[in-house]
Amino acid sequence: MFRKTPWRETIPDSVTSCQDEALASTIRVLVPYSLAAFLVEEEGATQTFKVCLGDPHTCTCPVFAKEAELCKHICWILLRRFKLPRGHEYSFQRGLEVKQLLELLERLRLGRPGAESVRQKRIEPRDVCPVCLEELLLMRLPVSHCRFSCGNSVHISCMTIWAETQKVTDREKSVTCPLCRGAFSSLALLQEQAENVKKLFTAAEREEPDRHVGVSCCGCRLRPVTGRCFKCTVCSHTFLCEDCRGSHSHHPLAFKTRRMEDWRPWSEGASCQDGPVPLDPLPDHVMGDLPVEFVGARPFPPTEGAQCRLCLISFRRGHRVRNLPCGHKFHIECIDPILRESSACPLDGYVLYSTPMTSPRPLKQVDTSQEKPTNDGSLNLCDVKTAPSCGGCGAQTNDGGARGHASPDHPTTDTLHVQRVELQGKK
């Protein structure tokens, strides 16, 4: 088959000028008629033009009609839509044969990111999803990025809805980017990502908001605590349920009803602290026990859609990823600074560490002068009830020291045993 247009070896100056104009202009694809024909519009202009790639390329703009040479609209399609480098031999030809066009169209039908696809742009704090207009880093929902045009990120859930509105049914066809109107990715890739990101949501995220997952009451060992949850502001990682909070009245407490809320000072039975409630950093030995994986090594190969939900950057080969007990995975660089300030998962509030009960549950103080010995001389302790322990005897305090929790109101079991022996001796 003979070419209709001669093959060029160098870039004409006129084409170089048009490429400069194309890269400096904001042009959008309004209607993709086919994989090689587009209706385009330049920002601020009132006219639209139809660009068709072939042998030769054509455009309905006045410049092309007058000079029969590549215009900025054709150059924009080649450089922006198909991501050709300016010096690529296909970027300055007056026309391309079918085989050459198929090479360009291969970029649009890729079901995976290729070496020449656009890398994801770094997400800044104020960046929003172009579909729902919510801040990306604030929502912390999985995103996909425009792979063949602008590189900007969009919520995968929003992008799936956007693809449905475009009525794209062929899985090999491209979905239009809602931001730049270029080729976002193939429908097949988007569907694969939507399926894979289901694994990024854990069971803890679906729990009721007042269910404090990961929290173990230091008094009654209830796990998890439901409803109002209390913590000691002096003893680190010491949590109590509603029924056991009275056993820790010698220290100020803080509380919250929903696990994702901030802790608030509790004023009943203790002096209320001024200012914010101090958080409990995750102990170093617990941090060191959390597993770390390397992306690309078995059993953690790179997966489409798998990403850190803090920075929203995909897990790439060589990245170090830390696994939390709740099931979330984060880049070590993203999660470790957070865990050094708080021992809870930032996505679902799952508490990674609670102080275990380190001593027997003490008995309430008994007035032995009012007790009558039984026939065998021992005290009748049938009516003595156990009080929930704070669970932190010798626990680490927030100021770094160890502070015991025993008090005159809560004698130990050994003390009552001595009292019993003394009464038996008096008899």
Protein Blocks (a to p, Z undefined) as FASTA:
>chain_A
ZZfbdcdfbdcfklmmmmmmmmmpccddfbafblmbccdddehiabdcddddddddddfb
fklmmnopacfklmmmmmmmnopafklmklmccbdcfklmmmmmmmmmpcbdcfkbccdd
dddfklccfklopafklnopacdddfklnopacdfklmmmmmmmnopablkbccddfklo
pafbdfklmmmmmmmmmmmpcfklmpcfklcghiacfklopacdehjadddfkbghiacd
fklmmmmmmbccdddfbfkbccdddfehpacdehjdddddddfklmmmpccddehiacbd
cdehiacfklopacdehiacdddfkopacdfklmmmmmmmbccdfklopafbdcddfbdc
ddddddfklpccdfkopacfklpccdddehlgoiacfkopacdfbdfklccfklmmmmmm
mmmmmZZ
